[in-house]
Amino acid sequence: MKVAVVGLGLIGGSMAIELRRKHFADEIIGVENDRLNAEAALKMSLVDRIEDLDTAAAESDILVIAVPVGAAVKMLPHVLDIYAREGKDCNRTVIDVCSVKEAMVRSVHYHPMRSRYVSTHPMAGTEYSGPWAAMPGLFDGRACIFCNTEESDNRAVRLIEKLYDALNMRPIYMNASNHDVHTAYISHISHVTSFALALTVLDKEKDERHIFDLASGGFSSTVRLAKSNADMWVPILSQNRDNVLQVINTYIDKMQQFRDAIDAGDEDAIRSLIEQANKIKRIIR
């Protein structure tokens, strides 16, 4: 089994570690445009060799696209074009791990090799990036979303299910449109609010130099996502624009409710809002 990983950052690098450790892949081929990242991935033994995209696609059984969605949406049709050269007997499979799915599936909806693509989103990550951020166990017990599997070859889907089983992930199936709505609420808005809070505190820090000396664990955990890479998040927020805007509008409405209650000194209203928010404990423990 040859697995190629395009993009040797947190997700791609961590997948490479686990697929080797679990003996799912006999050889791991890396594709990485950043020379320093490529050299680091080789020195860290994340991959066995570095190749260009065309070579990796033509030689691998599974190709994992683990680059920002803006680049991935252009790369996916190119990979399927390479598969098309082998004709209908091609049994290679390409997956992506992007957190925006509708743009991905739309980009190849009418491609003659569409069935060789399985759309996935492993729900795992940290705020760090690059091959140095790759770690074993990143995916343990997490969910992996499979989107629009009815458009993929059954054997390809089963193969990728085995891949994620090797990563100790549990599969969830939904269509790409629903996926993008859900991730806007549970992931994308978290990053936007963290970015906004960081900007707010940094603006205040211009006048009060010791504000970060007073930061507690609560602040650190809330603002941690603000350290996330802009190269990844700009295309995510652009590609999932409509869903993210809807969530931001709802968030602003809730913030306004808090502001009005605090401004009016209405402790009952403040308590009611907090107690309503406490119901999240039923979902997240």
C-alpha positions, 0 to 999 in steps of 0.5 A, a space after each residue: 500500500 502506497 499512500 501519498 500525502 500532499 501538505 505535510 503540516 499538522 493533519 497531513 504529517 499526523 496522518 503519515 505518522 499514524 498510517 506508518 505506525 499502524 502498518 496501514 501504509 508500506 510506503 508514504 510519499 510526500 508532496 510539499 512545495 515548501 522546501 524547509 517543510 519538505 526537508 524537515 518531513 524527511 529528517 523526521 521520517 514522516 515520509 519515505 521520499 518527496 515527489 511532485 504531485 503528478 508523480 505521487 498521484 500516478 504511483 500511490 494507491 491513496 492520495 491525501 490532499 491536506 492543503 488549505 481548501 483554496 488550493 485543494 479545490 484546484 488540485 482535486 480536478 487535476 489529480 482526477 485528470 491524472 487518474 483519467 489517463 489510466 482509464 476506467 480500470 484505474 483503482 486509485 483513490 484520492 481524498 481531501 481533509 478540508 473543513 469546507 466540503 461543498 466547494 470540494 464536491 462541486 469542483 468535480 461533480 461532473 468529472 468522469 473520474 468522480 467515483 475515485 474521490 472520497 470526501 472526508 473531514 477528520 475532526 481533529 487539530 490544534 492551533 499549530 502548523 507545519 511538520 513540527 506540529 505533527 503528532 501521534 494520537 491526534 485522531 484517537 476517538 475523534 469523528 471523521 465526516 464522510 460526505 456525499 459517499 453515494 457519488 463515490 465508488 463503494 470499494 473506494 469508500 470501504 478502503 478509506 473507511 479502513 484508513 480512518 479505522 487505522 487512525 482510530 476514528 469513528 465515521 459519520 455520514 452526511 451531505 456536503 451542504 449540511 457539513 458546512 453548516 455544522 462546521 460553521 457553528 462548531 468550528 469556524 465561529 470559534 476561530 472567528 471569535 478567538 481572532 476577534 478577542 485577541 484583536 480586542 486584547 491586543 488593542 487594549 494592551 497598547 495602553 496597559 502593558 501588563 494586561 497579559 501578566 494578568 491572563 489566566 487559564 480561562 483567557 488562554 484557552 479561549 484565545 488559543 485558536 487565535 494562533 491558528 495559521 491565516 493561510 489555512 483560515 482565510 480560504 476556509 472563511 471565504 469558501 464557507 462565507 454564507 454559513 459563517 456570516 449567518 453564524 456571526 449574525 446570530 453571535 452578534 445578536 447574543 452579544 447584544 443581549 448580554 450588552 443590553 442586560 449588563 448596561 441596564 444592570 438587569 441581573 435577572 436577565 444576565 443570570 437567565 442568559 448564563 443559565 441558558 448557556 449552561 445547557 451546553 453541558 448536556 452536549 459538552 462535558 
